[in-house]
Amino acid sequence: MQNLSPAGIELVQRLSQQHGLSTDAVTHMLIAVQNGNGSMAQFNHPAFGGAGQWMRGGMTMVSDLFNHQLKNCVNNLCAEISDALNNHQLVPFSGSFQSQSQGGSGGQTQAAGQIGSANSLFVPDPSKNWWPQEMGSPNAVGSQNNVRYAYFANIHRLAVNTGGGTWVYDTLNHQIGGFSQQQGSGGSITFTSQFGVVDLSTLPVISRDGVPAAPQQAPPASPPPSHTDHSSSQPSNPAPMPASHPSSNATGNDIIETLDRLGGLLEKGYISEQEFSAKKADLLSRL
């Protein structure tokens, strides 16, 4: 049940008095029309004869097919609610909406189309509208395992929530068509675009929890690579290591750059952990 804002409570009370209905019945219909993007409703309440449907400019159906007075009541109430919703809608409604869901241990949900759920008649639900509200309405939302995403194609942005904060990425010139996550709590996130399968970690990070990201900030989408012991599987012709003895007039920046190159060789398996540690200690002693 969505919580009504002060404006929503005022609307319900006014319509309740105007149509001679309980506030519970009017609230039920308000939520039903909201769920129908302001133009249709599927409802089920005793005040309206049980289950029924309403469509703006279309047919109104109630359980008592020949109760025209009830039909008029439902039609008039829903029409006024529809007008009120449109007047208080913060994000324009769209008629295009598709969704799919997948249960099981790796629960997955996806929805595509403009999702107009921000309305000042309701108190914002942070569990449903978790992305920065200034980004507007997403073209697609979804979740898998502990990760949620919202894609904003028009502004080239992607919001991802991993349970530890909300990250906003620049999607550059990608036209994203789908997302997936490797199984496991630390599985990396990938997406598909016109360029094929792309790792989320390749996108620039714009912000985290509303704070602009530093230029060198790394995204959380992929876990850091595990460094296994390569001492027993060294290549026959390893790449030459950076000089571990900079000249006496070498600056701190020179030593840091050398350490960076050593780290790259370690990640590629060209040197062992022991070799890296020894060179690192030698270089740091020269700072």
Secondary structure, DSSP 8 states (H G I E B T S, - for coil): ---B-HHHHHHHHHHHHHHT--HHHHHHHHHHHHHTTTTEEEEEEGGGTEEEEEETTS-EEESSTT-HHHHHHHHHHHHHHHHHHHHHBSS---S--EEEEE-STT-EEEEES-----BTTB---TTTS-S-GGG---SEEEEETTEEEEEETTTTEEEEE-SS-EEEEE-TT----EEEE-SSTT--EEEEETTEEEEGGGS-EEEETTEE--TT---SSS--------TTS--SS------SS--TT--HHHHHHHHHHHHHHHHTTSS-HHHHHHHHHHHHTT-
